[in-house]
Amino acid sequence: MKIAIASGKGGTGKTTLSTNLAAFLAESDNVVLVDLDVEEPNSGLFLKGELITSEEKFKMIPEWNKDACTLCGECQKVCNFHAVIQLGTMILVFPELCHSCYACSELCPTDALPMIPKKIGDLKQYKINNLNFIESRLVIGEEQAVPLIKQTQKYTDENFSDSIKIFDSPPGTSCPVIEAVKDADFVILITEPTPFGLNDLKLAVETVRELGNKFGVVINRYGIGNNDVIEYCNSENIPIIAKIPNSRKIAELYSDGQLLYDEIPEVAEELKKIKTFIFNEVKGGVQ
């Protein structure tokens, strides 16, 4: 079972919900929490475990072999991302723009653009009792998050086929989010009851509907703002799974890097609602 936690904007509570839900479910099930916000991973601030493995991750990019090149210009023609450009008697490669499609390398008539590995990030796996935690982090300056997200998901699928998988997704509705949620069995969209929260929730709803994902909404900081989010969800027949209350105690625990549900009974009750809903929705009621 793959559960993605996403939102249309940053700061709504994805990591708060991801870490607490993962730890809560891990009390009775084998769970793996995967931080796919590879540009700014922060789930690890709330989960302290034993480091199990650490791997460097790479993508393949072309390297120009001047001696073999005939300057035919074919590489520039076939690159849809402008990562390979011919300037006079030189071929310039821009690794940050390369999507590792291999077109320039495979179609070069003289094999003058062999593909070589370029490090894009690191993947680390931690173990906390029944909970496995995977964090991937982009190298500073690397522009593309999607290749690292793909490799992280592949690692998770290969090593945790029998676990409940929770994906802490990137914010927004751009390519990294699409990659993080497209194969999820269920997407939890977390929002806040404010005009900004509603605006970005609508964008997130459009995205997951286009992808064909099952989804529901969790309202964070419930008690502030207004009822526009609730009215929108009701009008669109979107299930509201849980409402996490607005609380100074929650803010204090969060700022101290602590989980919430052990200290705040209201949060534990909302997590129970989420567990019941997703097990019924995704697993047909088999718990």
Secondary structure, DSSP 4 states (H G I P E B T S, - for coil): -EEEEE-SSTTSSHHHHHHHHHHHHTTTS-EEEEE--TTS--GGGT---EEEEEEEEEEEEE---TTT-----HHHHH-TTS-EEEETTEEEE-TTT-----HHHHH-TT----EEEEEEEEEEEEEETTEEEEEEEEPTT----HHHHHHHHHHHHHH-TTSEEEEEPPSSSSHHHHHHHTT-SEEEEEE-SSHHHHHHHHHHHHHHHHHT--EEEEEEEETSS-SHHHHHHHHTT--EEEEEEP-HHHHHHHHTT--STTT-HHHHHHHHHHHHHHHHHHHTT--
